Amino acid sequence: MNETRQPAHHRGRGPGRLIALVLALFVMLGLSGGTAFAAPDDAEKPPRAVWVPDSAKDLVAAMQPSWNLGNTLDAIPDEGSWGNGQTTKATFEKVAADGFRSVRIPVTWSDHQSATAPYTIDATYMARVKQIVDWALDSGLYVVLNVHHDSWMWVEKITSDHDNVMARFNSTWSQISTTFRDAPRTLVFEGINEPSFANATEAQKFQYLRELQTSFHRLVRTSGGMNANRLLSLTTPAGAPEPAFMNDLYTTIAGLNDSQLVAQVHFYSWYPFSVNVAGGTLYDAVAQKHLDDTFANIRTTFVARGIPVYIGEYGLLDYPNHFHPSRVERGEALKYYEHLNHTARATGVTTALWDPFSYLNRETLQWRDQALFDWIKSSWTTRSGTASFDKVFVPKSAPVTAKSLTLNLNGTSFRGVWQGGTKLVAGRDYTVSGTRLAFTANALTRLVGNRAYGVNATLQARFNSGLPWNIDIVTNDAPVLSNATGTSTAFAVPTQYRGNNLATMHATYADGTNAGPTDWTPYQEFNKAFSPDYASGAITLTPDFLASLREGVTATLVFHFYSGQTVTYKVTKSGTAVTGTLA
């Protein structure tokens, strides 16, 4: 492991007792700027000592990078209800071994707590939460523990049931604080996840959230033990990094006058790109500016004022999804992760990957997509070059001609193009002019081979740092769609993709209004209104989309593909019958 990737805290490798004695000696001699904690002895492995800086800023920096144990203890009603099974200590050993320094453990308490005073949390459930927290601490990780989906299950009712909600919230944190009062400062408390407030104005949201977080702060600080100096995480309404929300959070933090506080927000990119709606098919200048502007505001509001920031969740909404076609094109997703973690490093904030199921397989403890994880991991420490797209389309129905991409150097230097272990020849196989990378017709003719539809070859553009950028050479032609009949609950458009990938669907009526459930844009949401079925050769129109169609009125659909090609199709619903025809 490179020196730059070593954890900021120190993990013991020798006998646990010896490590504890050495660290204790350092503390006694005044050689530390923080505190060393060693986890209890483990029968299989020696405990790992974690160095905890005194300052909140240094502590949060030592937590980078972070990972979420999502859809687990926060699942409703039980730990295994959302498909992740029962957590083991090996889970934390895995994420620690792969470079994470901290984990966020979301917990939903509602189904394990009495709904009336004194709102007692079930002792067995509390013991299970403590067991999981202890496993993570013992694995040498910092831990963030919170109150999670309770935010919308009952906390949001504070607008109509103020006193009971406050009593339950206070009781919940009183019990958590008591249970963990002697845990080391490697454990961080997060008061409330993505708080919502039913039918509240913005000003009311600020008022209620300040009341909740101030009460959380008071309860923890007066509960004794290590809680007197434990790092506490405070957030914004919905965890959103909106400027007004962050300004109000700054006011709350400044008013508490406590040096052991951290601001938390979440980030899932520009919404149209994150879910592929409203034409957000690419990680384009709009999506990039949204990220840059958000992190600039984070820097101005908190970092520049000495308040550390924890991005408690980041990712793309419903990406990757191993049960449906990906709504975000892979190369575009890689650009987002690369940009986000670079910007986070430049801003000086810690990022926690939201992992509900999609990244780490909890049964095999293997990354579901190792190449994707490699990109995320690389972005923690260095930049990688990319390009305007990760595919070059070569139409089969026309002579092969030169094709080009634009390189995004991201501060790197271009080294060349490889196919496996063979380096392509500059000037013969490709040319570079500024940031324009052009593949010659002769090289493409060789690469497409017999010109079968689909990916014929994969190249790598390599740079002087970071990971290489994969470029698929794809033979394609315009997709062919066919007429079809179906019902309002089951309708699919027969599709010969011919080497293409579906990007989006534009849906309108003859009067110019939008067709589909997302009525504010003609470009409907991927997998919500439509979804490609490449294996079956079809495009599925979902029941939600079909239900939204006007009775007896023809909708015009334009399917857009990443090759730049489009196909127009007509759909009419009459009762439960649906008819589709090629325009």
NUMAR-315333 format. One record per residue (C-alpha): residue number from 1; residue in three letters; x, y, z. Coordinates in pm, 1 decimal. Layout:
BEGIN
NUM  Ala  X  Y  Z
...
//
This chain:
BEGIN
1  Met  0.0  0.0  0.0
2  Asn  132.1  344.3  -90.0
3  Glu  221.7  575.1  193.1
4  Thr  -43.0  824.6  81.6
5  Arg  -309.1  558.5  138.6
6  Gln  -209.2  468.3  491.5
7  Pro  -481.5  543.8  747.1
8  Ala  -433.1  859.5  951.2
9  His  -478.2  648.6  1263.5
10  His  -247.5  356.3  1346.4
11  Arg  -368.8  -1.5  1343.8
12  Gly  -189.1  -238.4  1582.3
13  Arg  -31.8  -547.4  1427.0
14  Gly  150.4  -700.4  1725.1
15  Pro  3.6  -843.2  2045.8
16  Gly  -280.7  -625.1  2168.9
17  Arg  -147.6  -586.6  2519.9
18  Leu  189.8  -461.9  2398.6
19  Ile  26.8  -207.5  2168.5
20  Ala  -194.4  -80.6  2447.0
21  Leu  104.8  -40.4  2677.3
22  Val  309.5  143.7  2415.6
23  Leu  24.0  380.3  2331.2
24  Ala  -46.8  440.9  2696.5
25  Leu  319.0  529.6  2746.9
26  Phe  299.9  782.0  2459.7
27  Val  -1.9  946.7  2618.5
28  Met  163.8  957.1  2961.4
29  Leu  472.6  1121.4  2813.6
30  Gly  262.5  1383.0  2639.0
31  Leu  374.3  1275.6  2292.4
32  Ser  29.3  1283.1  2134.4
33  Gly  -206.5  1542.8  1999.0
34  Gly  -495.3  1310.0  2058.0
35  Thr  -600.3  994.0  2234.9
36  Ala  -524.5  629.8  2153.0
37  Phe  -793.0  367.2  2199.6
38  Ala  -743.1  -7.1  2167.9
39  Ala  -1043.1  -229.0  2105.8
40  Pro  -1103.0  -523.6  2341.1
41  Asp  -897.2  -836.0  2285.6
42  Asp  -1016.3  -1054.6  1999.6
43  Ala  -964.0  -1428.6  1999.5
44  Glu  -869.2  -1437.0  1631.5
45  Lys  -686.7  -1110.4  1572.2
46  Pro  -506.0  -863.1  1793.7
47  Pro  -701.4  -546.0  1869.2
48  Arg  -643.7  -248.5  1646.2
49  Ala  -544.1  74.8  1812.4
50  Val  -696.2  387.2  1662.1
51  Trp  -540.4  728.3  1709.5
52  Val  -806.5  990.1  1775.7
53  Pro  -707.7  1354.0  1720.2
54  Asp  -828.4  1605.8  1974.5
55  Ser  -960.3  1851.3  1717.3
56  Ala  -1286.1  1784.1  1533.2
57  Lys  -1127.5  1893.5  1205.5
58  Asp  -845.4  1639.9  1232.9
59  Leu  -1079.7  1367.3  1353.8
60  Val  -1313.1  1407.5  1056.4
61  Ala  -1014.4  1412.7  820.9
62  Ala  -895.4  1084.8  977.0
63  Met  -1235.7  932.1  892.5
64  Gln  -1181.2  970.0  516.9
65  Pro  -1292.3  762.1  329.0
66  Ser  -1616.1  636.7  480.2
67  Trp  -1874.4  368.7  394.3
68  Asn  -2241.0  317.0  485.0
69  Leu  -2380.3  -9.7  619.7
70  Gly  -2701.9  79.2  436.7
71  Asn  -3035.1  -104.8  433.0
72  Thr  -2931.5  -311.6  732.6
73  Leu  -3001.6  -186.6  1084.9
74  Asp  -3205.2  88.2  917.5
75  Ala  -3419.9  -172.0  738.0
76  Ile  -3786.5  -194.3  837.0
77  Pro  -3884.1  -380.4  1044.7
78  Asp  -3571.2  -590.4  1098.6
79  Glu  -3204.0  -609.8  1008.8
80  Gly  -3246.2  -861.9  727.7
81  Ser  -3576.1  -731.8  589.0
82  Trp  -3422.2  -551.5  290.2
83  Gly  -3206.5  -835.6  163.5
84  Asn  -2872.0  -780.4  332.9
85  Gly  -2898.3  -1058.6  587.9
86  Gln  -2720.6  -1050.4  921.1
87  Thr  -2407.4  -841.2  955.5
88  Thr  -2087.7  -1007.9  1078.0
89  Lys  -1758.2  -871.7  1200.3
90  Ala  -1605.4  -987.5  871.1
91  Thr  -1801.5  -711.5  697.0
92  Phe  -1604.1  -446.1  880.6
93  Glu  -1276.1  -631.1  843.2
94  Lys  -1339.2  -630.7  468.0
95  Val  -1410.5  -259.9  432.9
96  Ala  -1118.2  -174.5  660.5
97  Ala  -884.1  -395.8  457.1
98  Asp  -998.4  -224.5  137.3
99  Gly  -904.5  119.8  260.7
100  Phe  -1208.5  263.2  440.0
101  Arg  -1130.4  437.3  765.5
102  Ser  -1482.6  481.3  897.9
103  Val  -1833.9  342.8  865.6
104  Arg  -2171.0  504.3  910.7
105  Ile  -2419.8  267.9  1074.5
106  Pro  -2775.7  389.3  1011.2
107  Val  -3027.6  258.1  1264.9
108  Thr  -3406.6  273.0  1258.2
109  Trp  -3534.8  233.6  1612.4
110  Ser  -3912.7  261.2  1560.3
111  Asp  -4008.1  -107.2  1537.4
112  His  -3794.7  -190.3  1839.6
113  Gln  -3924.3  83.6  2066.3
114  Ser  -4251.2  140.4  2251.2
115  Ala  -4460.7  404.6  2075.9
116  Thr  -4573.6  552.2  2407.1
117  Ala  -4390.7  690.5  2708.3
118  Pro  -4132.8  607.5  2826.9
119  Tyr  -4048.1  495.0  2468.9
120  Thr  -3828.8  208.7  2583.9
121  Ile  -3595.3  55.1  2325.3
122  Asp  -3598.8  -324.9  2327.1
123  Ala  -3294.3  -446.7  2519.7
124  Thr  -3218.9  -723.9  2269.3
125  Tyr  -3217.5  -477.1  1981.6
126  Met  -2998.2  -231.3  2168.9
127  Ala  -2756.3  -513.8  2243.2
128  Arg  -2746.5  -606.6  1873.8
129  Val  -2672.0  -246.3  1773.8
130  Lys  -2395.3  -234.9  2033.3
131  Gln  -2250.0  -563.0  1907.5
132  Ile  -2229.1  -429.2  1552.4
133  Val  -2081.5  -98.1  1664.6
134  Asp  -1823.0  -281.9  1875.0
135  Trp  -1728.4  -503.2  1578.5
136  Ala  -1668.1  -197.0  1364.8
137  Leu  -1464.4  -24.5  1636.9
138  Asp  -1264.8  -341.7  1694.1
139  Ser  -1184.8  -348.1  1320.2
140  Gly  -1001.3  -19.9  1357.7
141  Leu  -1277.1  196.7  1212.2
142  Tyr  -1436.1  517.7  1324.9
143  Val  -1813.7  473.6  1352.3
144  Val  -2104.5  711.9  1297.9
145  Leu  -2424.9  598.2  1472.2
146  Asn  -2758.4  766.9  1409.1
147  Val  -3137.4  779.1  1425.4
148  His  -3234.1  704.6  1065.1
149  His  -3577.8  635.7  910.4
150  Asp  -3745.1  742.7  1234.2
151  Ser  -3713.4  1086.3  1073.5
152  Trp  -4011.9  1019.3  846.6
153  Met  -4176.2  744.8  1051.9
154  Trp  -4256.0  968.3  1348.7
155  Val  -4020.2  1265.0  1391.8
156  Glu  -4179.4  1453.3  1100.7
157  Lys  -4508.9  1456.1  1297.6
158  Ile  -4356.9  1715.6  1528.8
159  Thr  -4559.9  1975.4  1338.1
160  Ser  -4886.1  1828.1  1472.9
161  Asp  -4771.8  1633.0  1779.8
162  His  -4485.1  1841.9  1910.5
163  Asp  -4465.6  1739.4  2274.8
164  Asn  -4491.1  1364.1  2219.0
165  Val  -4236.4  1369.3  1936.9
166  Met  -3989.1  1568.4  2142.6
167  Ala  -4038.9  1335.9  2438.4
168  Arg  -3977.1  1029.2  2221.7
169  Phe  -3675.3  1186.1  2050.7
170  Asn  -3523.7  1283.4  2385.5
171  Ser  -3590.7  940.2  2532.4
172  Thr  -3433.8  771.7  2230.8
173  Trp  -3112.7  970.1  2255.8
174  Ser  -3103.6  940.5  2633.0
175  Gln  -3103.0  560.8  2599.2
176  Ile  -2845.3  559.8  2318.8
177  Ser  -2619.6  798.1  2511.5
178  Thr  -2638.0  585.2  2824.3
179  Thr  -2557.6  264.4  2636.0
180  Phe  -2256.1  410.5  2460.0
181  Arg  -2136.8  660.1  2721.7
182  Asp  -1810.4  471.4  2774.3
183  Ala  -1737.8  400.6  2407.1
184  Pro  -1421.1  569.6  2277.3
185  Arg  -1427.6  891.2  2077.1
186  Thr  -1391.7  682.7  1763.7
187  Leu  -1771.7  661.0  1793.9
188  Val  -1957.4  963.6  1655.9
189  Phe  -2325.1  1040.0  1721.0
190  Glu  -2548.8  1174.6  1443.1
191  Gly  -2870.5  1325.1  1582.1
192  Ile  -3113.8  1264.7  1295.5
193  Asn  -3093.8  1149.3  934.5
194  Glu  -3245.7  1360.8  657.4
195  Pro  -3507.7  1520.3  884.8
196  Ser  -3847.1  1603.3  734.6
197  Phe  -4135.5  1802.5  877.9
198  Ala  -4492.2  1746.9  759.9
199  Asn  -4652.7  2049.4  593.3
200  Ala  -4391.8  2289.9  732.8
201  Thr  -4266.0  2612.0  578.6
202  Glu  -3892.4  2661.3  538.8
203  Ala  -3881.0  2881.3  847.1
204  Gln  -4069.2  2618.6  1048.0
205  Lys  -3829.5  2346.9  930.0
206  Phe  -3538.9  2550.5  1059.8
207  Gln  -3718.2  2609.4  1390.8
208  Tyr  -3807.1  2243.3  1451.7
209  Leu  -3467.3  2113.5  1342.9
210  Arg  -3284.7  2358.2  1566.5
211  Glu  -3499.0  2245.5  1858.1
212  Leu  -3425.9  1878.1  1787.8
213  Gln  -3052.9  1924.2  1741.0
214  Thr  -3012.0  2152.9  2039.4
215  Ser  -3190.6  1899.4  2256.9
216  Phe  -2977.3  1617.2  2113.1
217  His  -2663.6  1816.6  2193.9
218  Arg  -2773.6  1886.6  2551.1
219  Leu  -2874.3  1526.1  2620.7
220  Val  -2549.6  1378.2  2496.5
221  Arg  -2324.0  1631.8  2664.6
222  Thr  -2490.2  1583.1  3005.1
223  Ser  -2499.5  1201.8  2988.1
224  Gly  -2148.0  1158.9  3122.8
225  Gly  -1852.4  943.6  3030.1
226  Met  -1692.4  996.6  2688.8
227  Asn  -2006.9  1176.7  2571.2
228  Ala  -1879.1  1498.7  2727.5
229  Asn  -1631.9  1533.9  2440.6
230  Arg  -1773.0  1305.7  2171.8
231  Leu  -1797.5  1435.3  1814.7
232  Leu  -2160.7  1514.2  1728.8
233  Ser  -2297.8  1544.3  1376.1
234  Leu  -2568.9  1797.3  1292.5
235  Thr  -2749.0  1824.3  959.1
236  Thr  -2987.0  2025.9  740.2
237  Pro  -3350.5  1961.6  645.2
238  Ala  -3348.1  1640.3  436.6
239  Gly  -2969.1  1649.0  460.4
240  Ala  -2977.4  1872.1  152.6
241  Pro  -2679.6  2100.9  79.4
242  Glu  -2901.5  2392.5  -21.6
243  Pro  -2734.7  2727.0  56.3
244  Ala  -3015.9  2850.4  282.4
245  Phe  -3022.5  2517.5  467.0
246  Met  -2647.5  2521.2  526.3
247  Asn  -2655.3  2882.1  641.7
248  Asp  -2913.9  2793.5  902.1
249  Leu  -2711.3  2493.0  1014.7
250  Tyr  -2407.8  2717.2  1055.4
251  Thr  -2616.8  2944.6  1278.1
252  Thr  -2713.7  2646.6  1494.3
253  Ile  -2356.9  2519.7  1524.4
254  Ala  -2216.8  2864.8  1601.0
255  Gly  -2483.0  2914.5  1866.2
256  Leu  -2392.5  2591.8  2047.4
257  Asn  -2032.2  2710.8  2088.3
258  Asp  -1893.6  2356.1  2095.4
259  Ser  -1565.5  2267.9  1921.4
260  Gln  -1665.9  1901.9  1881.8
261  Leu  -1938.0  1946.9  1620.8
262  Val  -1942.3  1843.9  1254.9
263  Ala  -2178.7  1955.3  978.6
264  Gln  -2333.5  1676.7  771.7
265  Val  -2500.5  1697.1  430.7
266  His  -2569.2  1438.3  159.2
267  Phe  -2497.5  1458.3  -212.4
268  Tyr  -2646.3  1256.0  -498.6
269  Ser  -2553.8  1479.5  -792.4
270  Trp  -2776.8  1691.9  -1013.2
271  Tyr  -3112.2  1515.2  -997.3
272  Pro  -3179.6  1481.2  -1373.7
273  Phe  -2843.0  1309.0  -1416.8
274  Ser  -2871.2  1098.5  -1101.1
275  Val  -3193.0  928.0  -1217.3
276  Asn  -3168.2  1000.4  -1594.3
277  Val  -3472.7  1220.6  -1640.8
278  Ala  -3529.9  1548.8  -1826.8
279  Gly  -3255.2  1462.0  -2072.8
280  Gly  -2984.9  1414.3  -1809.3
281  Thr  -2813.5  1133.5  -1999.1
282  Leu  -2456.2  1265.0  -1966.8
283  Tyr  -2234.6  1397.6  -1690.6
284  Asp  -2225.1  1724.3  -1879.1
285  Ala  -2128.0  2081.6  -1794.4
286  Val  -2457.2  2139.2  -1611.2
287  Ala  -2409.5  1839.2  -1382.5
288  Gln  -2044.7  1926.5  -1325.0
289  Lys  -2126.0  2286.8  -1238.5
290  His  -2391.8  2170.6  -993.7
291  Leu  -2126.5  1970.3  -806.6
292  Asp  -1867.6  2248.6  -819.8
293  Asp  -2116.4  2507.0  -695.1
294  Thr  -2238.0  2281.6  -413.6
295  Phe  -1888.7  2212.3  -282.4
296  Ala  -1793.3  2578.3  -316.4
297  Asn  -2088.1  2663.3  -92.1
298  Ile  -1986.3  2390.1  152.9
299  Arg  -1637.4  2539.7  167.5
300  Thr  -1764.1  2895.1  219.0
301  Thr  -2031.3  2807.2  475.5
302  Phe  -1840.7  2560.4  690.2
303  Val  -1481.7  2471.9  599.4
304  Ala  -1358.3  2829.7  571.0
305  Arg  -1509.0  2895.9  913.2
306  Gly  -1331.4  2601.8  1076.5
307  Ile  -1628.7  2363.6  1087.0
308  Pro  -1550.6  2013.4  955.8
309  Val  -1790.9  1854.3  708.2
310  Tyr  -1898.1  1491.5  668.4
311  Ile  -2078.4  1401.1  344.0
312  Gly  -2273.1  1126.0  519.8
313  Glu  -2411.0  983.8  195.2
314  Tyr  -2301.8  1020.0  -165.5
315  Gly  -2363.0  826.4  -484.7
316  Leu  -2619.7  821.9  -762.8
317  Leu  -2982.7  740.5  -694.0
318  Asp  -3054.0  372.7  -764.7
319  Tyr  -2707.1  319.7  -914.2
320  Pro  -2575.1  65.6  -969.5
321  Asn  -2885.2  -152.0  -973.7
322  His  -2819.8  -519.6  -1031.4
323  Phe  -3185.6  -602.5  -1092.4
324  His  -3256.2  -352.5  -1373.1
325  Pro  -3065.2  -199.3  -1664.0
326  Ser  -2844.3  82.6  -1543.4
327  Arg  -3016.0  418.0  -1578.3
328  Val  -2682.6  601.0  -1581.4
329  Glu  -2433.4  515.3  -1855.7
330  Arg  -2126.2  355.3  -1699.1
331  Gly  -1857.9  592.2  -1825.4
332  Glu  -2067.8  892.1  -1724.7
333  Ala  -2102.5  746.3  -1375.7
334  Leu  -1725.2  699.7  -1350.4
335  Lys  -1674.1  1065.9  -1440.2
336  Tyr  -1907.3  1166.0  -1158.7
337  Tyr  -1730.1  956.1  -893.3
338  Glu  -1390.5  1079.6  -1008.8
339  His  -1500.7  1443.1  -1003.8
340  Leu  -1678.9  1416.3  -668.7
341  Asn  -1394.4  1263.6  -471.2
342  His  -1137.4  1496.4  -627.1
343  Thr  -1351.0  1796.9  -535.4
344  Ala  -1408.4  1660.5  -185.4
345  Arg  -1032.9  1628.8  -133.7
346  Ala  -976.3  1980.4  -264.0
347  Thr  -1250.7  2111.3  -35.1
348  Gly  -1125.3  1920.7  268.3
349  Val  -1436.7  1716.8  347.9
350  Thr  -1490.4  1348.3  425.3
351  Thr  -1716.1  1138.8  200.8
352  Ala  -1925.7  832.1  292.3
353  Leu  -2037.0  607.8  5.5
354  Trp  -2403.1  511.6  42.6
355  Asp  -2418.4  133.8  -4.5
356  Pro  -2767.6  -10.0  32.3
357  Phe  -2669.6  -336.4  -142.5
358  Ser  -2523.1  -226.0  -472.5
359  Tyr  -2147.9  -214.2  -409.4
360  Leu  -2047.9  -474.8  -150.7
361  Asn  -2209.1  -818.9  -167.4
362  Arg  -2280.5  -883.8  199.8
363  Glu  -2284.5  -1262.7  153.9
364  Thr  -1959.9  -1310.4  -39.1
365  Leu  -1792.1  -992.8  90.0
366  Gln  -1676.0  -919.4  -263.2
367  Trp  -1736.5  -597.1  -455.9
368  Arg  -2014.1  -662.0  -704.4
369  Asp  -1831.1  -455.1  -964.6
370  Gln  -1461.2  -454.7  -882.0
371  Ala  -1373.3  -216.9  -1167.3
372  Leu  -1626.0  38.4  -1040.8
373  Phe  -1490.8  11.2  -687.6
374  Asp  -1136.7  50.8  -822.5
375  Trp  -1239.2  384.4  -976.4
376  Ile  -1394.9  501.4  -652.5
377  Lys  -1090.6  394.3  -452.0
378  Ser  -845.9  557.6  -692.8
379  Ser  -1036.3  885.0  -670.3
380  Trp  -964.7  903.7  -296.1
381  Thr  -602.0  985.4  -367.8
382  Thr  -548.6  1084.0  -730.4
383  Arg  -713.3  1208.5  -1048.3
384  Ser  -779.6  995.2  -1355.0
385  Gly  -819.8  1108.2  -1713.7
386  Thr  -1144.9  1041.2  -1896.7
387  Ala  -1293.6  1118.5  -2238.2
388  Ser  -1611.2  1263.8  -2385.5
389  Phe  -1755.6  912.0  -2401.6
390  Asp  -1648.4  552.2  -2342.0
391  Lys  -1761.3  419.4  -2681.7
392  Val  -1679.0  483.2  -3044.6
393  Phe  -1965.2  384.4  -3277.1
394  Val  -1876.9  256.6  -3623.5
395  Pro  -2188.7  212.4  -3844.1
396  Lys  -2196.6  -122.0  -4024.2
397  Ser  -2402.2  9.6  -4315.3
398  Ala  -2139.0  262.8  -4420.9
399  Pro  -1767.1  262.8  -4501.3
400  Val  -1540.8  285.8  -4197.9
401  Thr  -1417.8  639.2  -4138.6
402  Ala  -1204.2  808.0  -3872.9
403  Lys  -1376.9  874.7  -3539.0
404  Ser  -1275.3  1101.4  -3253.7
405  Leu  -1327.0  1166.2  -2883.3
406  Thr  -1231.3  1458.4  -2659.4
407  Leu  -989.6  1382.1  -2377.2
408  Asn  -1060.0  1516.9  -2029.4
409  Leu  -707.7  1524.0  -1887.4
410  Asn  -807.6  1632.9  -1535.7
411  Gly  -453.6  1750.8  -1469.5
412  Thr  -288.8  1434.9  -1605.6
413  Ser  -76.5  1381.7  -1917.3
414  Phe  -187.3  1152.3  -2199.5
415  Arg  50.3  855.6  -2251.6
416  Gly  -112.0  669.1  -2537.2
417  Val  -364.7  401.1  -2631.6
418  Trp  -333.4  29.2  -2564.0
419  Gln  -526.0  -279.4  -2670.8
420  Gly  -446.7  -527.1  -2398.3
421  Gly  -68.6  -538.2  -2374.4
422  Thr  -14.8  -387.6  -2718.7
423  Lys  38.6  -15.8  -2759.9
424  Leu  -125.6  139.3  -3063.2
425  Val  100.1  342.8  -3287.9
426  Ala  58.0  720.0  -3277.1
427  Gly  19.8  863.6  -3624.9
428  Arg  -77.6  530.7  -3778.1
429  Asp  -359.3  414.5  -3546.1
430  Tyr  -454.1  742.6  -3385.2
431  Thr  -365.4  1108.3  -3370.6
432  Val  -383.7  1362.0  -3089.7
433  Ser  -441.0  1729.9  -3153.7
434  Gly  -479.7  1925.9  -2832.6
435  Thr  -739.5  1719.1  -2646.4
436  Arg  -886.6  1560.9  -2959.8
437  Leu  -811.2  1188.1  -2986.7
438  Ala  -889.4  1056.2  -3337.5
439  Phe  -877.4  692.8  -3444.6
440  Thr  -783.7  637.2  -3807.0
441  Ala  -1005.6  450.7  -4051.1
442  Asn  -737.9  183.3  -4095.2
443  Ala  -715.6  119.6  -3720.6
444  Leu  -1093.0  103.7  -3682.2
445  Thr  -1121.6  -134.9  -3979.3
446  Arg  -881.5  -369.5  -3803.2
447  Leu  -1053.2  -329.6  -3465.0
448  Val  -1411.5  -396.0  -3582.6
449  Gly  -1302.7  -723.3  -3747.3
450  Asn  -1602.2  -898.6  -3902.1
451  Arg  -1825.3  -606.4  -3799.7
452  Ala  -2066.5  -802.6  -3584.0
453  Tyr  -2307.4  -574.8  -3398.4
454  Gly  -2187.3  -480.3  -3052.6
455  Val  -1847.6  -434.5  -2888.6
456  Asn  -1571.4  -556.7  -3120.2
457  Ala  -1271.0  -437.4  -2920.2
458  Thr  -1186.3  -248.7  -2601.6
459  Leu  -901.1  -0.4  -2589.7
460  Gln  -745.4  187.0  -2299.6
461  Ala  -643.2  550.0  -2304.3
462  Arg  -370.3  573.2  -2042.3
463  Phe  -243.6  872.0  -1850.6
464  Asn  54.6  942.5  -1628.6
465  Ser  -155.8  894.0  -1312.6
466  Gly  -482.4  737.5  -1210.0
467  Leu  -665.8  461.3  -1392.5
468  Pro  -693.0  406.8  -1768.8
469  Trp  -1009.2  504.3  -1955.2
470  Asn  -1173.0  212.0  -2137.0
471  Ile  -1302.4  281.4  -2488.0
472  Asp  -1529.5  25.6  -2654.1
473  Ile  -1519.7  7.0  -3033.0
474  Val  -1880.3  -72.4  -3129.0
475  Thr  -2031.5  -177.4  -3459.2
476  Asn  -2386.3  -46.2  -3489.1
477  Asp  -2667.6  57.2  -3718.3
478  Ala  -2994.8  239.6  -3659.2
479  Pro  -3218.7  34.7  -3425.2
480  Val  -3526.1  -126.7  -3579.6
481  Leu  -3857.3  -110.7  -3390.0
482  Ser  -4173.5  -299.5  -3485.1
483  Asn  -4549.5  -263.2  -3440.5
484  Ala  -4697.4  -422.6  -3129.7
485  Thr  -5012.5  -472.4  -2924.9
486  Gly  -5048.7  -519.4  -2554.0
487  Thr  -5235.0  -406.2  -2246.6
488  Ser  -5211.7  -115.4  -2005.3
489  Thr  -5024.3  -341.3  -1763.6
490  Ala  -4794.0  -519.3  -2009.7
491  Phe  -4659.3  -362.4  -2326.9
492  Ala  -4321.9  -400.1  -2497.5
493  Val  -4186.6  -256.5  -2820.6
494  Pro  -3999.8  -523.1  -3026.7
495  Thr  -3651.8  -377.9  -3077.2
496  Gln  -3347.4  -481.8  -3275.0
497  Tyr  -3082.1  -278.6  -3096.7
498  Arg  -2810.7  -352.1  -3353.6
499  Gly  -2525.8  -247.5  -3128.2
500  Asn  -2703.0  46.0  -2964.5
501  Asn  -2773.3  138.6  -2602.6
502  Leu  -3090.0  323.8  -2507.4
503  Ala  -3029.3  665.8  -2352.7
504  Thr  -3373.7  822.2  -2299.7
505  Met  -3732.0  854.1  -2424.7
506  His  -3902.7  1179.1  -2531.6
507  Ala  -4284.5  1158.3  -2506.3
508  Thr  -4537.0  1420.9  -2624.3
509  Tyr  -4888.4  1461.6  -2764.4
510  Ala  -4978.7  1634.7  -3088.4
511  Asp  -5073.8  1950.0  -2896.9
512  Gly  -4717.2  1978.7  -2765.6
513  Thr  -4787.5  1877.1  -2407.3
514  Asn  -4580.8  1614.4  -2233.2
515  Ala  -4689.9  1250.6  -2214.8
516  Gly  -4595.6  1037.8  -1917.2
517  Pro  -4596.6  1040.0  -1537.1
518  Thr  -4316.7  1298.6  -1519.5
519  Asp  -4528.8  1574.0  -1670.3
520  Trp  -4280.0  1859.6  -1616.4
521  Thr  -4049.2  1728.7  -1889.0
522  Pro  -4096.1  1537.0  -2213.8
523  Tyr  -3788.8  1323.7  -2133.8
524  Gln  -3925.9  1053.5  -1907.5
525  Glu  -3739.0  882.4  -1624.9
526  Phe  -3530.6  577.6  -1712.2
527  Asn  -3666.3  252.1  -1559.8
528  Lys  -3969.6  439.5  -1423.5
529  Ala  -4148.6  511.5  -1752.4
530  Phe  -3950.8  288.0  -1986.5
531  Ser  -3672.6  32.4  -1968.1
532  Pro  -3461.2  -152.3  -2224.1
533  Asp  -3464.9  -531.7  -2229.2
534  Tyr  -3157.7  -610.4  -2434.3
535  Ala  -3173.3  -986.5  -2381.7
536  Ser  -3531.9  -1013.0  -2508.6
537  Gly  -3497.4  -750.4  -2779.7
538  Ala  -3758.2  -509.0  -2647.2
539  Ile  -3825.1  -172.1  -2486.2
540  Thr  -4073.2  -204.9  -2202.1
541  Leu  -4321.8  73.7  -2134.4
542  Thr  -4404.7  51.4  -1765.9
543  Pro  -4757.1  31.9  -1619.8
544  Asp  -4694.7  374.3  -1461.4
545  Phe  -4627.5  526.5  -1801.8
546  Leu  -4920.4  352.6  -1967.6
547  Ala  -5159.0  452.0  -1689.1
548  Ser  -5066.3  815.9  -1740.2
549  Leu  -5158.2  816.9  -2112.9
550  Arg  -5472.5  997.2  -2223.2
551  Glu  -5754.4  774.8  -2333.6
552  Gly  -5767.2  739.1  -2711.3
553  Val  -5499.5  1005.9  -2771.1
554  Thr  -5184.2  904.0  -2957.2
555  Ala  -4852.3  979.8  -2788.9
556  Thr  -4538.5  1025.2  -2996.7
557  Leu  -4231.5  862.8  -2848.7
558  Val  -3880.3  939.9  -2966.4
559  Phe  -3623.3  690.8  -2842.2
560  His  -3271.9  835.1  -2816.6
561  Phe  -2966.0  610.0  -2826.3
562  Tyr  -2611.7  689.0  -2712.5
563  Ser  -2488.1  653.7  -3070.7
564  Gly  -2687.1  970.3  -3147.8
565  Gln  -2949.4  779.8  -3346.8
566  Thr  -3322.2  819.6  -3278.4
567  Val  -3637.4  624.9  -3366.9
568  Thr  -3993.5  765.3  -3353.1
569  Tyr  -4283.1  548.0  -3237.8
570  Lys  -4658.2  601.1  -3178.8
571  Val  -4856.9  460.4  -2885.8
572  Thr  -5234.1  474.9  -2831.2
573  Lys  -5429.4  348.2  -2528.7
574  Ser  -5797.1  252.6  -2563.4
575  Gly  -5939.9  107.7  -2243.5
576  Thr  -5697.8  -165.8  -2142.4
577  Ala  -5568.5  -216.6  -2496.6
578  Val  -5245.9  -52.1  -2612.7
579  Thr  -5130.8  -31.2  -2973.0
580  Gly  -4785.2  69.2  -3090.1
581  Thr  -4683.0  156.2  -3445.8
582  Leu  -4364.7  272.5  -3610.2
583  Ala  -4401.1  635.0  -3712.5
//
